[in-house]
């Protein structure tokens, strides 16, 4: 009887220790996460070389923690020289003359991390200002409303024929 009682007490302590409130772990994790992270950039099922009359779809993704999406910019580079760029005041904008008739669409996806949203987006980018016979690097700049920024780039992402 003493062995059964001791085992029951031991299991109670073990179970209590395993179900400990983990709010402090969540808070520590939240503090360790960057406020903004741009983790991916690329094209799916599009193969160049492209013409200057083409438009391409570029996918991107990342996460925001305890912050809100602000502006989003892209820039095309020929080596280290910026050839073209587009500015979006928000992460969802239709084509207009202000953004070079480019489009951005972003979907926020809730996560199980505290105060964190993942995001997935698509850029529809016109290639009209790029020159024939060159390869270009695309760099994306994602900003929060409070000024934090994340960047990602792909060297020689496309070639114009």
ABEGO torsion letter per residue (X at the ends): XAAAAAAAAAAAAAAAAAABBAAAAAAAAAAABBABBBABBEBBGBBOBBBAABBBBBBBBEBBBGBBBBBBBBBBBBEABBABBBBBABABBBBBAAAGGBBBBBBBBBBABBGBBBBBBBBBBBAAABBBGBBBBBBBBBBBAAGBBBBBBBBGABBBX
